[in-house]
Amino acid sequence: MTPADLIRQAEPLQTAGETTQAAALYRDWLAQYGENTASAAIHFNHAMLLKSSDKHSARRAYEKAHALNPMLYQAAVNLGLLLESQGKHTQALATWQNALRDHLPAEGRCMLLNHLGRLQENRKNLPEAEQHLALSLQLNPRQPDVVQHYIGLRRRQCRWPSTPDWLRQARPGEDVALDIGPFMGMAELPEPERQRLSAQRFIQRKLPTDIQALPPAPHWSHPRLRIGYFSGDFKHHAVSILMAEVLELHDRQRVEVFGLDYSDPTPTAMRQRVLKAFDHHVPLHALSDAQAAQRIRELEIDVLIDLTGLTAGSRYGVMAYRPAPVQASYLGYMGSSAIPGVDFILTDRFLMPPELRPHFTEQPIYLPSYQANDRQRAIGTPPTRAECGLPEQGFVFCAFNNNYKFTPEVWARWMRILQRSPGSVLWVLQDNPQARENLTAQAQSQGIGAERLVFAGRIAPEQYLARYHCADLFLDTSPYGAGTTASDALWAGLPVLTHPGPSMVSRMAGSLLHAVGLPELVTDSEEAYEDLAVQLATQPGQLQALKTRLKSQRETCALFDTPRFVRHLEDALIATAAQVRDEATQATPAHSLAAASASASAAVPTTPPAPLKTAHPPTAQTPHPTQHTPAPPMRLQVQGWRGIHHSYALVNQFQMLAWLAQGVSLVHTDQASPYHGIQQSGLSADDNAKIQQIPAEGPVDAVYRIWAPLDLRTAITCPTLTYAVTELGLSDALRRPAELSAYFGGGGLIHTPSHWSKDRLVAWGMPAELVHVIPHGVHPAYFKALSGAHISRLRQALNYQPEDVVLLNVGAHFWNKGTDLLVKAFALARLQNKHLKLLLKDQTAYTGHSTRSQVVKYLNAIGQNRPDTLDAIRVMDTQVNLRQLNALYNLADAYVTPYRAEGFNLPACEAQACATPVLATQGGATDDFLLRNGANHFIAGTLHENTALRDDLTRNAHIEPQLDALVALLENLGRKTAAVPTHDVQHDTQHNMPRDTLHAPHPNHRPDTTWRPPAARLLELLRPAA
């Protein structure tokens, strides 16, 4: 038996959880066939099965695998990880180091170097960790996670510049620092827009793509507002230090408090205090993100507050499932997290002024002062200056922020302050010896002796607060300023000096100083910051007056008035929950559309409609079914989604209905759907029954695969055809030569609906002759033009006036679909024509974001968040069936779809079939969809090639529609429709001619635009070898 035969026998056992039997197969084979290079893979697989139950045997198997084949670097990687899990760190490091060989592929060298760097960083060997990661990045500079740790290591050591020139040069034209990740990015990136971009990149890279929001929460009616605090920091952590008393002081007559906990369970005094403050402590440690979200939903939480954001250990995936109707970010992460499902952020107006709002995906919930505080923090006995290593005389500036917040600019500013303040010293925290060494060298290079720097270690909280007594003035950092640390200094009676920057995280100390009553310490420039620091150091009376004021106001100021803060917080949360509840109940319900559609259905003739004008240009690849030679019925296995209203599932279901009509024997293997919020197929009861009755098992001649994300890793045992489109790109794993060779070499084919997608797939290494373009059809029973009288009734049901010009888009609000451009263009065009209306379909179930909140964000970005504009934008319920969708297409004056990167556009085909003009981006996949018939309009755009649309995917191409061109089209559409009676029974609004004229066949129009031709063509491709 060959190794390949053995693996084929063992894999089904592993998949079924029969690991003992699979391990026995490997063990018996090794005993029979002995040791050779070919058996290295068998040893490796054997070790993978043993690593959980028999670590000693697994270690021996990994060692044997690597000894037999030193190029099998995966064996060395796993051996090191096994040793690390046993606490044998030195041996793990040695294993990885010894496995490094010059002739290893770059991928293997990078993996080994990355593990060396990671473990050295965990062991606090920062220079060694940095060296390993640098070597890895020199081999492959496009490793975002490695860039994140590498720059972070340099920041922690104060090795400036933190992003070295060689790394920038390795990625010309790119903003490498965006890969640093959101948390450290706050220190590296001063601009709020770059901080947001860094967070969005991180979320796109880390958040699983299969997360779909739970169905919208019911409108619960609780006697008290249920607040869920969601955090991994219910321990001795800055968040708990600030929040402890707030949790204790919540008014239990108004609110019910839940602690949704995934923190380190090690008992500490702070953890015990926080847990005791909750009405309900709900551990989530053992639950997956999906399970945790479902648990939160079962608790009927009204307001879910994420206290962790994008900091270490965050479980942002839970928030993405949207388990609560109101979800907000607070305190733990001082910036836009870009987490899907987080619609709000608790802040104040100094921290988040109007100019910052466009750089946030969240909407602000304003409090008088943003920071919670605990008045019970104990301050120890103040030490002497000598005990702190400080001179008895002279002014002491202190900066106890973490060293990674220091920048060359901030350090140079502090050195100038020391130069202008004779006899002064700077007292800073020492995070690590390398930081101390580098900061001292920097000071000396700027004329400041080492004796004027004093480094402090970390000590117990009470002593830490007490030593502020030995300092004279706290100096804030920028762009990542002091938050809890500034509050600590103020609580201990030490004034803080700050210069707020443009980002939220640079404005924390400024907010605190306003709340504590010392606004004069908030400076408006770097020069003013330096001047005031020197002035306070050289004029003791002025500083003493500030300290006296701070001491007298401490007990009554807003910053430390925790009971008042709690009242404001509860008021804000109760008001927000009520607002969201009201908006949800006021949204236009789908049932009103259904009622109008049903009431008018009797007046619609049941005879087949005239030929539809769907967008399928003539192609030799799609012959008319009458040219098809009858063949024996095929037994076809379909692998995909069914039972949900999603484009992939609809294509699958319509094709299966066509195959059933052509006598094909089907079996269907259901693939896991990520769209848990979608629970209906949208099909009629009869068609849905046909689909659901397709058996899951049976003999097959061929396989058709259609789901997302694309995966070519499959054992090909018969003709196999996989559906593929390209929008944002492909996983790098799918373009590896070995993966492509295995799929196409085994006889696999690709079906894509557009030449745009085919061009991308071929560019990524797929053989052009094996990628077949077969455009989609439209089902005439579901999508057809309705009579003018029927349309009038539909518009009346939704309160549209005859003169209104209704624009429709039912796509999900992802970047590539261009909904942001549509909303912006609509708002700008509406300045010229108040009759324009926009109708959108709520996409919370797809995107995790409320469509209404997305609309507000887009309008804020262009300063058009006006009541009249918002009133003109209607959002329909998510769960509409296909009959209701047909009604939407018909009642609209135009379907507008400014795609950036599309693989296919099913709604555009469907709208066109309903005789509704379509406005779409020129080029791209639209060239295969839409007719150049005078009714459709095309938005000019600019082609961008070889761009990274998502960090974890291949580089791609996209077309950026011109906003001005779209605005002009909408303005012109408004003028045309305003000139004639809209949706008159006898006339089409766009052309002042009978609407039924749009059903006439077009010269460039295929005779049959149903699903029969594509279904037949797919069978042709699968049949030859079947």
Steps between C-alpha positions, in 0.01 A plus 500: 500500500640839402508792747232673289273193523553489875413867545184454294395220734586689819350840416133389512564345841656823625210701364256269678688541827633142494854611581597179679424292190676750275807495724500121493504507118806724503673293768443172317619645170820631659567161657459331161674738264787624717680831496571702188455853373150422374392392847582841650150624414349195669697567818381861486134402462539241774640767732208731425263232627706427811580853617194531723501154659866390498740794490806279545420284198399806299836659574684189381291490183569866420871446562499196269311687229746789501802271517380303196418816304668820625306694237177414684528814710142457623622213716754727669240771547254263668773336707597840636139586577462171685810573708377853568166365625696290751691803626825392329564837342876464458456173313226649284724790401786263424274281287390790284850648478653168394231448235595821319683414181597719208338263252163499676227683307436855616161398639664248733777736610245770576287263706797388710629856546155622597466238773850584626405867514166434667640283779796731559257790532293302750820435697573875492815451293407796286821551295509133402131505410550810286796341320305186407199695372725731298652197324150370428387833354809522284387172342138613471416859597127446447418321823264735686508315833878489493519871411268569794724323751825624346406870514348446843826350628696798372256740663524321835878528485487864380697400191422785263388520230266219595433427132851482351583620151581152369147383578343802330723445194399134486140611444523809278188711472334335801421635844679217683418643842131420447593137567604582855153420626246725668635512858866577433385698197364765735860579593644459151233679296413859601220546247154374594428385146811278499406364842160404363654343189734297719206377707302411186794309355534309824130412511502391136802283571384349826122484500371177345317568178224253583359703790144612445295697747225329693144585394396844625422492871133510601371816666537386857311673775701483822413691817869589529752565221727198467861614460759241404864590563707279269869473578814294537634750754302417814828464690772736621486714188455870426141445380392331823690753710291778342170312480478327840304768683277569200385139504431526872304828474262408219141573604340156525157659472589611147750246367598136532874437461653195331871417501574315174840366586784340306780631725785310661319325788800521736354646820621849592354757734391717206337209317308397809379856553383538139322165487322576827366823348310322222141389543585209272845363424499308170825315418556463126844338504392156378269630225588572138425847369177378342396322819588803714292724274207261526537493880490880511193500277330254735568739789304770309768762554371845400837678482826312447813697589834373372768604750789340310475618139807393303738462794674175595273199530195671350213281381370745240343211310225481764403861435491430126212257554299797636340322797348822643293775337736771632876434494757756607873527556635661815824570685720204403579619147515874434438510129278359229511122529329439163345190657183402312202531729645775719286801409577736788790626708469663844701821498485873571506804278862593572619147436301467175434840343298520175808485277583154635162341425573415132793285619280275714277213399313558828259778587574694822295475816612817674555514877594819688839337571611171348708334770365294789695506825523324834510722809607206716851472358737500793818708498791361703743685723700742284866399463789742521670623188812312599304176520390559141853578381414867448711802597383675815505835319386597153185474295374149416315446173344155483362293213377163614341402171617173346820537300333398173307829514826696475597640160817679381300822478363473855843409639664793322232730644573374851875545450444862400290549814786360713749726324286805583434389861835492684529237771192310388477126438267278299356201686374229262384142514746232396322226309818313406879547512522569126259792528707649781821463300350652183329789680821585683695498173238725339520744790878516484488563125286806578727637771326354807713296739392159624480635857197707402298191417352292782340165417223351711400137524152357543367476857173421681204731422493680839874575487476597134238766580699614802818573306324767295549707819869527405435649155416858407334471156380214280590532130259338256600315183367527145347362282417228756428698815440406860158374604493302822855617579397867473199429719734332753719809513203733548351276771837513678503883476752544218419745216520366143619697197374399156484605136201328334547371150247421227419145615276390786781320679708820503217695667438289811702712743340817361155359576608409853647844566174667398309260726732568794487878457853569368438592134799737493728193490359407157730674252429576136846442348828319563669832568237595757544159665876553535464860614244418768709207628800729540287775653360267765848361574645846551204666677420285805214720614300441184541125524410497870179689425403230250571226753295676766209539263520137395500384861201718594294392195585132499198383698244710310628525141327312218794266447473344846126543560424135428132506611430783256690317224286189558178702471617655172606160367165339583307792353699477176460123466127505576447778244707322234316171552166679466615680185618179334177325600292782353699501176452125468124523543477791254691320223282418201387140553522251219147382575354826365671431171380140511143613557510738208656236278244239602200731464597590146601153386150410380517777240822366349458264203632152568617448142879495448655845467642638180870425439711644777783739437763336716864569434646199328694590186517231234777251559607182327541343841126516574300331220123506493356192667341390171853444364571261786516128418304298756719293727438241770395655832799604705541424869638824639619581851466868589701636791377839617247707693125467486214631709639854540447823309856566386633548147709181503206300636260652246729415209533147637126455556392643163754280320376194689139580407610518135689171530201330658288622208759348263476160670832511687523277807630722782647448843591800712777525760427799720798721578513700822347842446649797684176697468323396817277806489334387176245230555288500182577409142263756350367235261137398468380218722488260201850580377639499851352152552663378177837625620468362851389159369827449312670215687837535670642172371495288188710385203658784303669546161626856558532772763406869491631715788362846586561678831732757652781544572644320199683179589668282239630247749286199418558139403397474133356159418267605218450807276492799732397859430547778757322836495739792551466877493749770596404807693760580767746230395599144582680347793871460424455131578283464189770616262774270622624295205450176693135580574426609144685204353315252720159643406546560128730202452228280646251621239341790690334787312390851600164667428491878527215728385708787356806566288615746766524214750663269247773755428579523872500122548732449203731774628523309827624186329190309390514351146290719268366200307363346820317814619160522330287815487130415530277799585206462736135477408187652650198300611195642313253382764673715762630803311280667242360840413170587669219714368490872561193463722674239712808722534286795604345294779846390617626859513192616685551223758842648575367858500694605189348795315453504120778756459751303712800349322579175683854359483551143621796293622461165678869404525698441818696797627851379431769731364518330162128552438528879518197570720695781665534672162130454430394661828741791453398556137132482594544763772685734262258447211207560731625853559383562143184287503303445819286234330784247505441210741731214590378153596748260662469152643620451857816289498565447869473123455776510237739767621440525873447875456167675521430645156361813659821553699706447183292759317558750778873432485511556122304825530722623781804446279376767256324724750151414369345338808185710469155402627338543158767280338458228761124515461541438125691176561283201588640170627295185439505195723760234419263205469321567171407215271558501125145610419552805721839557341336498158260764628792715615668479159178601328404793720846655464582751229858369482720237658835660591808283558836684504712186549875534547592134461230257397507139398132490415198718570182296529279796603600693188387207282175471693423873485563503127260207461236716670552772235659727758793710374832416664780744584823303541875550492638491147735209435557204727238229517222735389617451142364145523177600678344811354366592160609815321134572425465866588314425821803400702766753595865446576705682764846603386779364716877465532667160479747417778709190448721297732353650816451334838128514574546283807825413675435126519414468131683524169555835336210581272351752264204727560321788334442811708176664377524876467281660764440809285390283207252312719363826643450633146316184395268520799433869447420434133279205594311727736448764231376243247251339730370829633399602147229234462247333729688232692382141462192592305310189400565567131848651496850419604658779701842478343410518135151652482383190315287198594677312778424166334730605215787408727401137463570494129796284401823692454716434193790392720279295728520121535167328428504309828611677818370244746717263701463223242795599274759539781380178664527316168846640431624389842377147427687510168824578681447224754369234262791413266691292752198404707 
